[in-house]
Amino acid sequence: MTKNDDDMTVVPLPSSETQAEHDRIRRSNDRDQELEREGTLSRHNRGYDQATDGVVKTPEAEGVGDE
């Protein structure tokens, strides 16, 4: 028996992301790209390059372990 692809129904992948959330993310990305074009790194993107390169910075905690 041959398969008839005309009977196939395209169903979108389920997503918990609403259109409003998608639009918010898009605006955020647009702002980040604009700042990057100006040579400025957005606050919430700081550290992403190091994280993808596997560079881990451990914050120094003052007074920890001091007695």
mmCIF file of the N, C-alpha and C atoms, coordinates in Angstrom:
data_MODEL
# 
_entry.id   MODEL 
# 
loop_
_atom_site.group_PDB 
_atom_site.id 
_atom_site.type_symbol 
_atom_site.label_atom_id 
_atom_site.label_alt_id 
_atom_site.label_comp_id 
_atom_site.label_asym_id 
_atom_site.label_entity_id 
_atom_site.label_seq_id 
_atom_site.pdbx_PDB_ins_code 
_atom_site.Cartn_x 
_atom_site.Cartn_y 
_atom_site.Cartn_z 
_atom_site.occupancy 
_atom_site.B_iso_or_equiv 
_atom_site.pdbx_formal_charge 
_atom_site.auth_seq_id 
_atom_site.auth_comp_id 
_atom_site.auth_asym_id 
_atom_site.auth_atom_id 
_atom_site.pdbx_PDB_model_num 
ATOM 1   N N  . MET A 1 1  ? 0.830  -1.173 0.000  1.00 0.00 ? 1  MET A N  1 
ATOM 2   C CA . MET A 1 1  ? 0.000  0.000  0.000  1.00 0.00 ? 1  MET A CA 1 
ATOM 3   C C  . MET A 1 1  ? 0.883  1.248  0.000  1.00 0.00 ? 1  MET A C  1 
ATOM 4   N N  . THR A 1 2  ? 0.535  2.261  -0.764 1.00 0.00 ? 2  THR A N  1 
ATOM 5   C CA . THR A 1 2  ? 1.323  3.492  -0.793 1.00 0.00 ? 2  THR A CA 1 
ATOM 6   C C  . THR A 1 2  ? 0.735  4.507  0.181  1.00 0.00 ? 2  THR A C  1 
ATOM 7   N N  . LYS A 1 3  ? 1.612  5.346  0.674  1.00 0.00 ? 3  LYS A N  1 
ATOM 8   C CA . LYS A 1 3  ? 1.201  6.368  1.632  1.00 0.00 ? 3  LYS A CA 1 
ATOM 9   C C  . LYS A 1 3  ? 0.819  7.628  0.871  1.00 0.00 ? 3  LYS A C  1 
ATOM 10  N N  . ASN A 1 4  ? -0.322 8.210  1.198  1.00 0.00 ? 4  ASN A N  1 
ATOM 11  C CA . ASN A 1 4  ? -0.791 9.427  0.551  1.00 0.00 ? 4  ASN A CA 1 
ATOM 12  C C  . ASN A 1 4  ? -0.476 10.615 1.460  1.00 0.00 ? 4  ASN A C  1 
ATOM 13  N N  . ASP A 1 5  ? 0.532  11.434 1.082  1.00 0.00 ? 5  ASP A N  1 
ATOM 14  C CA . ASP A 1 5  ? 0.937  12.576 1.898  1.00 0.00 ? 5  ASP A CA 1 
ATOM 15  C C  . ASP A 1 5  ? -0.100 13.691 1.917  1.00 0.00 ? 5  ASP A C  1 
ATOM 16  N N  . ASP A 1 6  ? -1.063 13.673 0.991  1.00 0.00 ? 6  ASP A N  1 
ATOM 17  C CA . ASP A 1 6  ? -2.101 14.703 0.966  1.00 0.00 ? 6  ASP A CA 1 
ATOM 18  C C  . ASP A 1 6  ? -3.017 14.608 2.182  1.00 0.00 ? 6  ASP A C  1 
ATOM 19  N N  . ASP A 1 7  ? -3.041 13.464 2.832  1.00 0.00 ? 7  ASP A N  1 
ATOM 20  C CA . ASP A 1 7  ? -3.896 13.279 4.002  1.00 0.00 ? 7  ASP A CA 1 
ATOM 21  C C  . ASP A 1 7  ? -3.210 13.696 5.296  1.00 0.00 ? 7  ASP A C  1 
ATOM 22  N N  . MET A 1 8  ? -1.965 14.158 5.192  1.00 0.00 ? 8  MET A N  1 
ATOM 23  C CA . MET A 1 8  ? -1.212 14.529 6.380  1.00 0.00 ? 8  MET A CA 1 
ATOM 24  C C  . MET A 1 8  ? -1.649 15.911 6.863  1.00 0.00 ? 8  MET A C  1 
ATOM 25  N N  . THR A 1 9  ? -1.747 16.067 8.172  1.00 0.00 ? 9  THR A N  1 
ATOM 26  C CA . THR A 1 9  ? -2.101 17.342 8.779  1.00 0.00 ? 9  THR A CA 1 
ATOM 27  C C  . THR A 1 9  ? -0.876 17.892 9.492  1.00 0.00 ? 9  THR A C  1 
ATOM 28  N N  . VAL A 1 10 ? -0.533 19.141 9.206  1.00 0.00 ? 10 VAL A N  1 
ATOM 29  C CA . VAL A 1 10 ? 0.599  19.786 9.856  1.00 0.00 ? 10 VAL A CA 1 
ATOM 30  C C  . VAL A 1 10 ? 0.125  20.329 11.196 1.00 0.00 ? 10 VAL A C  1 
ATOM 31  N N  . VAL A 1 11 ? 0.802  19.917 12.253 1.00 0.00 ? 11 VAL A N  1 
ATOM 32  C CA . VAL A 1 11 ? 0.453  20.343 13.604 1.00 0.00 ? 11 VAL A CA 1 
ATOM 33  C C  . VAL A 1 11 ? 1.651  21.069 14.183 1.00 0.00 ? 11 VAL A C  1 
ATOM 34  N N  . PRO A 1 12 ? 1.445  22.299 14.687 1.00 0.00 ? 12 PRO A N  1 
ATOM 35  C CA . PRO A 1 12 ? 2.569  23.031 15.266 1.00 0.00 ? 12 PRO A CA 1 
ATOM 36  C C  . PRO A 1 12 ? 3.071  22.331 16.530 1.00 0.00 ? 12 PRO A C  1 
ATOM 37  N N  . LEU A 1 13 ? 4.365  22.494 16.790 1.00 0.00 ? 13 LEU A N  1 
ATOM 38  C CA . LEU A 1 13 ? 4.937  21.937 18.003 1.00 0.00 ? 13 LEU A CA 1 
ATOM 39  C C  . LEU A 1 13 ? 4.333  22.630 19.218 1.00 0.00 ? 13 LEU A C  1 
ATOM 40  N N  . PRO A 1 14 ? 4.060  21.887 20.265 1.00 0.00 ? 14 PRO A N  1 
ATOM 41  C CA . PRO A 1 14 ? 3.503  22.528 21.457 1.00 0.00 ? 14 PRO A CA 1 
ATOM 42  C C  . PRO A 1 14 ? 4.523  23.473 22.087 1.00 0.00 ? 14 PRO A C  1 
ATOM 43  N N  . SER A 1 15 ? 4.036  24.538 22.623 1.00 0.00 ? 15 SER A N  1 
ATOM 44  C CA . SER A 1 15 ? 4.923  25.515 23.241 1.00 0.00 ? 15 SER A CA 1 
ATOM 45  C C  . SER A 1 15 ? 4.203  26.175 24.392 1.00 0.00 ? 15 SER A C  1 
ATOM 46  N N  . SER A 1 16 ? 4.935  26.425 25.447 1.00 0.00 ? 16 SER A N  1 
ATOM 47  C CA . SER A 1 16 ? 4.345  27.131 26.583 1.00 0.00 ? 16 SER A CA 1 
ATOM 48  C C  . SER A 1 16 ? 4.503  28.643 26.411 1.00 0.00 ? 16 SER A C  1 
ATOM 49  N N  . GLU A 1 17 ? 5.170  29.053 25.337 1.00 0.00 ? 17 GLU A N  1 
ATOM 50  C CA . GLU A 1 17 ? 5.434  30.466 25.103 1.00 0.00 ? 17 GLU A CA 1 
ATOM 51  C C  . GLU A 1 17 ? 4.229  31.117 24.429 1.00 0.00 ? 17 GLU A C  1 
ATOM 52  N N  . THR A 1 18 ? 3.702  32.140 25.039 1.00 0.00 ? 18 THR A N  1 
ATOM 53  C CA . THR A 1 18 ? 2.579  32.868 24.467 1.00 0.00 ? 18 THR A CA 1 
ATOM 54  C C  . THR A 1 18 ? 3.098  33.869 23.434 1.00 0.00 ? 18 THR A C  1 
ATOM 55  N N  . GLN A 1 19 ? 2.196  34.418 22.655 1.00 0.00 ? 19 GLN A N  1 
ATOM 56  C CA . GLN A 1 19 ? 2.588  35.427 21.674 1.00 0.00 ? 19 GLN A CA 1 
ATOM 57  C C  . GLN A 1 19 ? 3.166  36.650 22.380 1.00 0.00 ? 19 GLN A C  1 
ATOM 58  N N  . ALA A 1 20 ? 2.590  37.013 23.517 1.00 0.00 ? 20 ALA A N  1 
ATOM 59  C CA . ALA A 1 20 ? 3.094  38.171 24.272 1.00 0.00 ? 20 ALA A CA 1 
ATOM 60  C C  . ALA A 1 20 ? 4.528  37.917 24.738 1.00 0.00 ? 20 ALA A C  1 
ATOM 61  N N  . GLU A 1 21 ? 4.802  36.699 25.217 1.00 0.00 ? 21 GLU A N  1 
ATOM 62  C CA . GLU A 1 21 ? 6.162  36.354 25.657 1.00 0.00 ? 21 GLU A CA 1 
ATOM 63  C C  . GLU A 1 21 ? 7.115  36.357 24.470 1.00 0.00 ? 21 GLU A C  1 
ATOM 64  N N  . HIS A 1 22 ? 6.671  35.819 23.353 1.00 0.00 ? 22 HIS A N  1 
ATOM 65  C CA . HIS A 1 22 ? 7.498  35.818 22.146 1.00 0.00 ? 22 HIS A CA 1 
ATOM 66  C C  . HIS A 1 22 ? 7.849  37.254 21.736 1.00 0.00 ? 22 HIS A C  1 
ATOM 67  N N  . ASP A 1 23 ? 6.859  38.143 21.760 1.00 0.00 ? 23 ASP A N  1 
ATOM 68  C CA . ASP A 1 23 ? 7.090  39.546 21.392 1.00 0.00 ? 23 ASP A CA 1 
ATOM 69  C C  . ASP A 1 23 ? 8.054  40.223 22.369 1.00 0.00 ? 23 ASP A C  1 
ATOM 70  N N  . ARG A 1 24 ? 7.929  39.921 23.675 1.00 0.00 ? 24 ARG A N  1 
ATOM 71  C CA . ARG A 1 24 ? 8.822  40.494 24.678 1.00 0.00 ? 24 ARG A CA 1 
ATOM 72  C C  . ARG A 1 24 ? 10.264 40.052 24.440 1.00 0.00 ? 24 ARG A C  1 
ATOM 73  N N  . ILE A 1 25 ? 10.431 38.768 24.140 1.00 0.00 ? 25 ILE A N  1 
ATOM 74  C CA . ILE A 1 25 ? 11.770 38.244 23.861 1.00 0.00 ? 25 ILE A CA 1 
ATOM 75  C C  . ILE A 1 25 ? 12.346 38.880 22.609 1.00 0.00 ? 25 ILE A C  1 
ATOM 76  N N  . ARG A 1 26 ? 11.537 39.041 21.578 1.00 0.00 ? 26 ARG A N  1 
ATOM 77  C CA . ARG A 1 26 ? 11.986 39.653 20.326 1.00 0.00 ? 26 ARG A CA 1 
ATOM 78  C C  . ARG A 1 26 ? 12.443 41.087 20.577 1.00 0.00 ? 26 ARG A C  1 
ATOM 79  N N  . ARG A 1 27 ? 11.666 41.857 21.356 1.00 0.00 ? 27 ARG A N  1 
ATOM 80  C CA . ARG A 1 27 ? 12.060 43.245 21.657 1.00 0.00 ? 27 ARG A CA 1 
ATOM 81  C C  . ARG A 1 27 ? 13.370 43.282 22.426 1.00 0.00 ? 27 ARG A C  1 
ATOM 82  N N  . SER A 1 28 ? 13.515 42.373 23.385 1.00 0.00 ? 28 SER A N  1 
ATOM 83  C CA . SER A 1 28 ? 14.740 42.296 24.169 1.00 0.00 ? 28 SER A CA 1 
ATOM 84  C C  . SER A 1 28 ? 15.934 41.981 23.273 1.00 0.00 ? 28 SER A C  1 
ATOM 85  N N  . ASN A 1 29 ? 15.764 41.035 22.369 1.00 0.00 ? 29 ASN A N  1 
ATOM 86  C CA . ASN A 1 29 ? 16.842 40.684 21.441 1.00 0.00 ? 29 ASN A CA 1 
ATOM 87  C C  . ASN A 1 29 ? 17.181 41.849 20.528 1.00 0.00 ? 29 ASN A C  1 
ATOM 88  N N  . ASP A 1 30 ? 16.157 42.565 20.066 1.00 0.00 ? 30 ASP A N  1 
ATOM 89  C CA . ASP A 1 30 ? 16.394 43.728 19.209 1.00 0.00 ? 30 ASP A CA 1 
ATOM 90  C C  . ASP A 1 30 ? 17.202 44.794 19.948 1.00 0.00 ? 30 ASP A C  1 
ATOM 91  N N  . ARG A 1 31 ? 16.865 45.025 21.230 1.00 0.00 ? 31 ARG A N  1 
ATOM 92  C CA . ARG A 1 31 ? 17.630 46.007 22.038 1.00 0.00 ? 31 ARG A CA 1 
ATOM 93  C C  . ARG A 1 31 ? 19.068 45.552 22.204 1.00 0.00 ? 31 ARG A C  1 
ATOM 94  N N  . ASP A 1 32 ? 19.258 44.268 22.499 1.00 0.00 ? 32 ASP A N  1 
ATOM 95  C CA . ASP A 1 32 ? 20.608 43.738 22.681 1.00 0.00 ? 32 ASP A CA 1 
ATOM 96  C C  . ASP A 1 32 ? 21.436 43.893 21.410 1.00 0.00 ? 32 ASP A C  1 
ATOM 97  N N  . GLN A 1 33 ? 20.836 43.614 20.263 1.00 0.00 ? 33 GLN A N  1 
ATOM 98  C CA . GLN A 1 33 ? 21.558 43.737 19.000 1.00 0.00 ? 33 GLN A CA 1 
ATOM 99  C C  . GLN A 1 33 ? 21.903 45.185 18.695 1.00 0.00 ? 33 GLN A C  1 
ATOM 100 N N  . GLU A 1 34 ? 20.997 46.099 19.010 1.00 0.00 ? 34 GLU A N  1 
ATOM 101 C CA . GLU A 1 34 ? 21.271 47.522 18.793 1.00 0.00 ? 34 GLU A CA 1 
ATOM 102 C C  . GLU A 1 34 ? 22.432 47.981 19.676 1.00 0.00 ? 34 GLU A C  1 
ATOM 103 N N  . LEU A 1 35 ? 22.426 47.573 20.943 1.00 0.00 ? 35 LEU A N  1 
ATOM 104 C CA . LEU A 1 35 ? 23.528 47.928 21.839 1.00 0.00 ? 35 LEU A CA 1 
ATOM 105 C C  . LEU A 1 35 ? 24.846 47.344 21.336 1.00 0.00 ? 35 LEU A C  1 
ATOM 106 N N  . GLU A 1 36 ? 24.795 46.112 20.850 1.00 0.00 ? 36 GLU A N  1 
ATOM 107 C CA . GLU A 1 36 ? 26.014 45.470 20.346 1.00 0.00 ? 36 GLU A CA 1 
ATOM 108 C C  . GLU A 1 36 ? 26.570 46.215 19.139 1.00 0.00 ? 36 GLU A C  1 
ATOM 109 N N  . ARG A 1 37 ? 25.677 46.701 18.262 1.00 0.00 ? 37 ARG A N  1 
ATOM 110 C CA . ARG A 1 37 ? 26.132 47.484 17.102 1.00 0.00 ? 37 ARG A CA 1 
ATOM 111 C C  . ARG A 1 37 ? 26.802 48.775 17.542 1.00 0.00 ? 37 ARG A C  1 
ATOM 112 N N  . GLU A 1 38 ? 26.355 49.310 18.693 1.00 0.00 ? 38 GLU A N  1 
ATOM 113 C CA . GLU A 1 38 ? 26.945 50.540 19.233 1.00 0.00 ? 38 GLU A CA 1 
ATOM 114 C C  . GLU A 1 38 ? 28.212 50.263 20.033 1.00 0.00 ? 38 GLU A C  1 
ATOM 115 N N  . GLY A 1 39 ? 28.544 48.983 20.210 1.00 0.00 ? 39 GLY A N  1 
ATOM 116 C CA . GLY A 1 39 ? 29.750 48.621 20.951 1.00 0.00 ? 39 GLY A CA 1 
ATOM 117 C C  . GLY A 1 39 ? 29.535 48.468 22.442 1.00 0.00 ? 39 GLY A C  1 
ATOM 118 N N  . THR A 1 40 ? 28.289 48.373 22.863 1.00 0.00 ? 40 THR A N  1 
ATOM 119 C CA . THR A 1 40 ? 27.953 48.242 24.271 1.00 0.00 ? 40 THR A CA 1 
ATOM 120 C C  . THR A 1 40 ? 27.370 46.856 24.521 1.00 0.00 ? 40 THR A C  1 
ATOM 121 N N  . LEU A 1 41 ? 27.738 46.254 25.646 1.00 0.00 ? 41 LEU A N  1 
ATOM 122 C CA . LEU A 1 41 ? 27.206 44.949 26.004 1.00 0.00 ? 41 LEU A CA 1 
ATOM 123 C C  . LEU A 1 41 ? 26.042 45.150 26.965 1.00 0.00 ? 41 LEU A C  1 
ATOM 124 N N  . SER A 1 42 ? 24.895 44.551 26.666 1.00 0.00 ? 42 SER A N  1 
ATOM 125 C CA . SER A 1 42 ? 23.748 44.705 27.552 1.00 0.00 ? 42 SER A CA 1 
ATOM 126 C C  . SER A 1 42 ? 24.024 44.010 28.884 1.00 0.00 ? 42 SER A C  1 
ATOM 127 N N  . ARG A 1 43 ? 23.396 44.503 29.925 1.00 0.00 ? 43 ARG A N  1 
ATOM 128 C CA . ARG A 1 43 ? 23.655 44.003 31.276 1.00 0.00 ? 43 ARG A CA 1 
ATOM 129 C C  . ARG A 1 43 ? 23.379 42.509 31.388 1.00 0.00 ? 43 ARG A C  1 
ATOM 130 N N  . HIS A 1 44 ? 22.250 42.029 30.847 1.00 0.00 ? 44 HIS A N  1 
ATOM 131 C CA . HIS A 1 44 ? 21.927 40.616 31.030 1.00 0.00 ? 44 HIS A CA 1 
ATOM 132 C C  . HIS A 1 44 ? 22.680 39.693 30.082 1.00 0.00 ? 44 HIS A C  1 
ATOM 133 N N  . ASN A 1 45 ? 23.428 40.238 29.132 1.00 0.00 ? 45 ASN A N  1 
ATOM 134 C CA . ASN A 1 45 ? 24.241 39.399 28.256 1.00 0.00 ? 45 ASN A CA 1 
ATOM 135 C C  . ASN A 1 45 ? 25.674 39.256 28.744 1.00 0.00 ? 45 ASN A C  1 
ATOM 136 N N  . ARG A 1 46 ? 26.051 40.005 29.768 1.00 0.00 ? 46 ARG A N  1 
ATOM 137 C CA . ARG A 1 46 ? 27.415 39.913 30.298 1.00 0.00 ? 46 ARG A CA 1 
ATOM 138 C C  . ARG A 1 46 ? 27.678 38.510 30.814 1.00 0.00 ? 46 ARG A C  1 
ATOM 139 N N  . GLY A 1 47 ? 28.778 37.953 30.414 1.00 0.00 ? 47 GLY A N  1 
ATOM 140 C CA . GLY A 1 47 ? 29.149 36.629 30.896 1.00 0.00 ? 47 GLY A CA 1 
ATOM 141 C C  . GLY A 1 47 ? 28.737 35.496 29.973 1.00 0.00 ? 47 GLY A C  1 
ATOM 142 N N  . TYR A 1 48 ? 27.870 35.763 29.003 1.00 0.00 ? 48 TYR A N  1 
ATOM 143 C CA . TYR A 1 48 ? 27.431 34.693 28.099 1.00 0.00 ? 48 TYR A CA 1 
ATOM 144 C C  . TYR A 1 48 ? 28.586 34.150 27.270 1.00 0.00 ? 48 TYR A C  1 
ATOM 145 N N  . ASP A 1 49 ? 29.439 35.026 26.749 1.00 0.00 ? 49 ASP A N  1 
ATOM 146 C CA . ASP A 1 49 ? 30.566 34.566 25.936 1.00 0.00 ? 49 ASP A CA 1 
ATOM 147 C C  . ASP A 1 49 ? 31.495 33.677 26.745 1.00 0.00 ? 49 ASP A C  1 
ATOM 148 N N  . GLN A 1 50 ? 31.773 34.092 27.980 1.00 0.00 ? 50 GLN A N  1 
ATOM 149 C CA . GLN A 1 50 ? 32.641 33.284 28.826 1.00 0.00 ? 50 GLN A CA 1 
ATOM 150 C C  . GLN A 1 50 ? 31.985 31.937 29.143 1.00 0.00 ? 50 GLN A C  1 
ATOM 151 N N  . ALA A 1 51 ? 30.693 31.939 29.363 1.00 0.00 ? 51 ALA A N  1 
ATOM 152 C CA . ALA A 1 51 ? 29.989 30.697 29.685 1.00 0.00 ? 51 ALA A CA 1 
ATOM 153 C C  . ALA A 1 51 ? 30.022 29.732 28.506 1.00 0.00 ? 51 ALA A C  1 
ATOM 154 N N  . THR A 1 52 ? 29.848 30.236 27.303 1.00 0.00 ? 52 THR A N  1 
ATOM 155 C CA . THR A 1 52 ? 29.871 29.354 26.136 1.00 0.00 ? 52 THR A CA 1 
ATOM 156 C C  . THR A 1 52 ? 31.276 28.867 25.829 1.00 0.00 ? 52 THR A C  1 
ATOM 157 N N  . ASP A 1 53 ? 32.284 29.647 26.245 1.00 0.00 ? 53 ASP A N  1 
ATOM 158 C CA . ASP A 1 53 ? 33.669 29.228 26.054 1.00 0.00 ? 53 ASP A CA 1 
ATOM 159 C C  . ASP A 1 53 ? 34.151 28.302 27.165 1.00 0.00 ? 53 ASP A C  1 
ATOM 160 N N  . GLY A 1 54 ? 33.312 28.108 28.189 1.00 0.00 ? 54 GLY A N  1 
ATOM 161 C CA . GLY A 1 54 ? 33.676 27.236 29.295 1.00 0.00 ? 54 GLY A CA 1 
ATOM 162 C C  . GLY A 1 54 ? 34.481 27.919 30.371 1.00 0.00 ? 54 GLY A C  1 
ATOM 163 N N  . VAL A 1 55 ? 34.561 29.243 30.322 1.00 0.00 ? 55 VAL A N  1 
ATOM 164 C CA . VAL A 1 55 ? 35.291 30.000 31.333 1.00 0.00 ? 55 VAL A CA 1 
ATOM 165 C C  . VAL A 1 55 ? 34.338 30.248 32.501 1.00 0.00 ? 55 VAL A C  1 
ATOM 166 N N  . VAL A 1 56 ? 34.711 29.779 33.652 1.00 0.00 ? 56 VAL A N  1 
ATOM 167 C CA . VAL A 1 56 ? 33.860 29.945 34.822 1.00 0.00 ? 56 VAL A CA 1 
ATOM 168 C C  . VAL A 1 56 ? 34.559 30.861 35.808 1.00 0.00 ? 56 VAL A C  1 
ATOM 169 N N  . LYS A 1 57 ? 33.870 31.930 36.175 1.00 0.00 ? 57 LYS A N  1 
ATOM 170 C CA . LYS A 1 57 ? 34.404 32.836 37.186 1.00 0.00 ? 57 LYS A CA 1 
ATOM 171 C C  . LYS A 1 57 ? 33.643 32.599 38.469 1.00 0.00 ? 57 LYS A C  1 
ATOM 172 N N  . THR A 1 58 ? 34.377 32.289 39.516 1.00 0.00 ? 58 THR A N  1 
ATOM 173 C CA . THR A 1 58 ? 33.770 32.103 40.821 1.00 0.00 ? 58 THR A CA 1 
ATOM 174 C C  . THR A 1 58 ? 33.889 33.411 41.583 1.00 0.00 ? 58 THR A C  1 
ATOM 175 N N  . PRO A 1 59 ? 32.748 33.954 42.009 1.00 0.00 ? 59 PRO A N  1 
ATOM 176 C CA . PRO A 1 59 ? 32.825 35.223 42.740 1.00 0.00 ? 59 PRO A CA 1 
ATOM 177 C C  . PRO A 1 59 ? 33.541 35.043 44.063 1.00 0.00 ? 59 PRO A C  1 
ATOM 178 N N  . GLU A 1 60 ? 34.300 36.063 44.412 1.00 0.00 ? 60 GLU A N  1 
ATOM 179 C CA . GLU A 1 60 ? 35.018 36.046 45.677 1.00 0.00 ? 60 GLU A CA 1 
ATOM 180 C C  . GLU A 1 60 ? 34.035 36.426 46.792 1.00 0.00 ? 60 GLU A C  1 
ATOM 181 N N  . ALA A 1 61 ? 34.015 35.649 47.838 1.00 0.00 ? 61 ALA A N  1 
ATOM 182 C CA . ALA A 1 61 ? 33.152 35.950 48.978 1.00 0.00 ? 61 ALA A CA 1 
ATOM 183 C C  . ALA A 1 61 ? 34.048 36.387 50.133 1.00 0.00 ? 61 ALA A C  1 
ATOM 184 N N  . GLU A 1 62 ? 33.817 37.588 50.615 1.00 0.00 ? 62 GLU A N  1 
ATOM 185 C CA . GLU A 1 62 ? 34.624 38.117 51.698 1.00 0.00 ? 62 GLU A CA 1 
ATOM 186 C C  . GLU A 1 62 ? 34.171 37.558 53.032 1.00 0.00 ? 62 GLU A C  1 
ATOM 187 N N  . GLY A 1 63 ? 35.110 37.185 53.859 1.00 0.00 ? 63 GLY A N  1 
ATOM 188 C CA . GLY A 1 63 ? 34.811 36.745 55.199 1.00 0.00 ? 63 GLY A CA 1 
ATOM 189 C C  . GLY A 1 63 ? 34.368 35.301 55.319 1.00 0.00 ? 63 GLY A C  1 
ATOM 190 N N  . VAL A 1 64 ? 34.259 34.591 54.184 1.00 0.00 ? 64 VAL A N  1 
ATOM 191 C CA . VAL A 1 64 ? 33.834 33.213 54.245 1.00 0.00 ? 64 VAL A CA 1 
ATOM 192 C C  . VAL A 1 64 ? 34.997 32.361 54.760 1.00 0.00 ? 64 VAL A C  1 
ATOM 193 N N  . GLY A 1 65 ? 34.744 31.614 55.799 1.00 0.00 ? 65 GLY A N  1 
ATOM 194 C CA . GLY A 1 65 ? 35.783 30.762 56.365 1.00 0.00 ? 65 GLY A CA 1 
ATOM 195 C C  . GLY A 1 65 ? 36.677 31.472 57.361 1.00 0.00 ? 65 GLY A C  1 
ATOM 196 N N  . ASP A 1 66 ? 36.529 32.788 57.513 1.00 0.00 ? 66 ASP A N  1 
ATOM 197 C CA . ASP A 1 66 ? 37.334 33.521 58.497 1.00 0.00 ? 66 ASP A CA 1 
ATOM 198 C C  . ASP A 1 66 ? 36.767 33.280 59.892 1.00 0.00 ? 66 ASP A C  1 
ATOM 199 N N  . GLU A 1 67 ? 37.643 33.077 60.822 1.00 0.00 ? 67 GLU A N  1 
ATOM 200 C CA . GLU A 1 67 ? 37.198 32.909 62.210 1.00 0.00 ? 67 GLU A CA 1 
ATOM 201 C C  . GLU A 1 67 ? 37.973 33.809 63.119 1.00 0.00 ? 67 GLU A C  1 
# 
